[in-house]
Amino acid sequence: MQAAGCSLRISSPDADETWPGGDPSDATIEIAKRKLAKIDDPALTLAADTVVMIDGAPLGKPKDHDDAVRMLQMLAGREHRVVTGFCLRHGTTYHADAVITKVGFRPLTREEIEYYISHGESLDKAGAYAVQGIGGALIDHIEGSYTNVIGLPLPEVLQAVDILAKAAP
């Protein structure tokens, strides 16, 4: 958002991020709403949640090294989806949406996975990778929003900000 010229204040509310199940778009929007509900600010406020989906199952942030290995082995040589749900609030006006991006990993050896994990990017990222870092070398192709894979679908969020600004009293 800062790269797009927005001034902002970052907050990490203590919200329930338990996966609610159901449709991934609806689920990530629900978690984003939970986060937004924990922020008491009349200014334009954004909350978001990102998940990696493979075989119908959500991959959140890995619990530890072994969990990161497990996730990256699941993703290796396959396509998955990155789903980000976001919710904007300005005063009493809300706008929520979700963006889905297809990502294909190239085949990976155990040694490549261990090498990647050793760089420390994977433990705080959904799906155990960061496309904007060394993890970009794991990717074969992306279909859709690149910024969504980073964690926030910037063009879609900025469009929603514009919609919300026009709708707010």
C-alpha positions in Angstrom: 0.0 0.0 0.0 2.9 2.4 0.8 4.4 1.6 -2.6 1.1 2.8 -4.1 1.4 6.1 -2.3 -0.9 5.4 0.6 0.0 6.6 4.1 -0.9 4.0 6.6 -0.6 2.7 10.1 0.0 -1.0 10.5 -1.8 -2.9 13.3 -1.8 -6.6 14.1 -5.0 -7.2 16.0 -5.3 -10.3 18.1 -8.2 -12.0 16.2 -9.3 -15.5 15.8 -7.7 -16.9 12.7 -9.2 -20.4 13.0 -10.2 -21.7 9.5 -14.0 -21.5 9.3 -14.3 -24.0 6.5 -16.4 -23.8 3.4 -15.5 -21.8 0.3 -12.0 -20.4 0.5 -13.0 -16.9 -0.7 -15.8 -16.7 2.0 -13.5 -18.2 4.7 -10.7 -15.6 4.1 -13.2 -12.8 4.0 -14.6 -14.1 7.3 -11.1 -14.1 8.9 -10.5 -10.6 7.5 -13.8 -9.4 9.1 -12.7 -10.8 12.4 -9.5 -8.9 12.2 -11.3 -5.7 11.2 -13.7 -6.0 14.1 -10.8 -5.8 16.5 -9.7 -2.4 15.1 -11.6 0.6 16.4 -10.8 3.4 14.0 -13.2 5.6 12.0 -10.5 6.1 9.3 -10.3 4.0 6.2 -9.2 0.6 7.6 -8.2 -2.6 5.7 -7.9 -6.1 7.0 -6.9 -9.2 5.0 -6.1 -12.9 5.2 -4.3 -15.1 2.8 -4.3 -18.8 2.5 -2.8 -21.3 0.1 -5.2 -24.0 -1.1 -4.2 -27.4 -2.5 -6.4 -30.5 -2.9 -9.2 -28.6 -1.2 -7.2 -28.1 2.0 -5.9 -24.8 3.4 -2.2 -24.4 4.1 -1.6 -21.6 6.6 1.7 -20.7 8.1 3.9 -23.7 9.0 4.2 -24.6 12.7 7.9 -25.5 12.4 10.6 -26.7 10.1 9.1 -30.1 9.5 5.7 -28.6 8.7 7.4 -26.2 6.2 9.0 -29.2 4.5 5.7 -31.0 4.4 4.0 -28.1 2.7 6.7 -27.4 0.2 6.7 -31.1 -0.7 2.9 -31.0 -1.3 3.3 -27.9 -3.6 6.4 -29.2 -5.5 5.6 -29.8 -9.2 2.0 -28.9 -8.8 -0.5 -26.1 -9.1 -2.2 -24.5 -6.2 -4.4 -21.4 -5.5 -3.6 -18.4 -3.3 -6.7 -16.9 -1.9 -6.8 -13.5 -0.2 -9.9 -12.1 1.4 -10.0 -8.5 2.3 -12.4 -6.2 4.0 -12.4 -2.4 4.0 -14.3 -0.1 6.4 -14.7 3.7 6.3 -16.9 4.9 9.1 -19.9 2.6 8.8 -19.5 1.6 5.2 -17.9 -1.7 4.3 -16.6 -3.5 1.2 -15.3 -7.1 1.1 -13.9 -9.2 -1.7 -11.5 -12.0 -2.4 -8.9 -12.7 -5.1 -7.7 -16.1 -6.3 -4.4 -16.6 -8.1 -3.2 -19.9 -9.6 0.5 -20.7 -8.8 2.5 -23.5 -10.3 5.7 -24.8 -8.5 8.4 -26.5 -10.4 9.5 -29.9 -9.2 11.7 -29.7 -6.1 14.2 -32.0 -4.5 14.4 -32.4 -0.7 17.8 -30.7 -0.9 16.3 -27.6 -2.7 13.5 -27.5 -0.1 15.9 -27.6 2.8 18.1 -25.0 1.2 15.1 -22.7 0.8 13.9 -23.2 4.3 17.4 -22.4 5.6 17.0 -18.8 4.4 14.2 -18.3 7.0 11.5 -17.0 4.6 9.0 -19.9 5.0 8.0 -20.0 8.7 5.8 -16.9 8.7 4.2 -17.3 5.2 1.1 -19.2 4.1 2.2 -22.2 2.2 5.7 -21.8 3.6 7.0 -19.6 0.7 7.5 -16.0 -0.2 7.3 -15.4 -4.0 8.9 -11.9 -3.5 12.1 -13.4 -2.0 14.2 -16.4 -2.7 11.0 -18.4 -2.9 10.4 -16.9 -6.4 12.9 -19.5 -7.7 10.4 -22.2 -6.7 7.7 -20.9 -9.0 7.1 -22.2 -12.5 4.2 -20.0 -13.4 1.5 -17.6 -12.0 -1.9 -17.0 -13.5 -3.5 -13.9 -12.1 -2.5 -11.3 -9.5 1.2 -11.4 -8.6 0.6 -9.0 -5.7 -2.0 -11.4 -4.4 0.7 -14.1 -4.0 2.8 -11.6 -2.1 -0.1 -11.3 0.3 -2.3 -8.3 -0.8 -3.9 -8.0 -4.2 -3.0 -4.4 -4.6 -5.0 -3.4 -7.8 -8.1 -4.9 -6.4 -7.7 -3.3 -3.0 -7.1 0.1 -4.5 -10.2 -0.3 -6.7 -12.2 -1.2 -3.6 -10.8 1.9 -1.8 -12.1 4.0 -4.7 -15.5 2.3 -4.6 -15.7 2.8 -0.8 -14.6 6.4 -1.0 -17.4 7.1 -3.4 -20.0 5.3 -1.3 -19.0 6.8 2.1 -21.2 9.6 3.4 
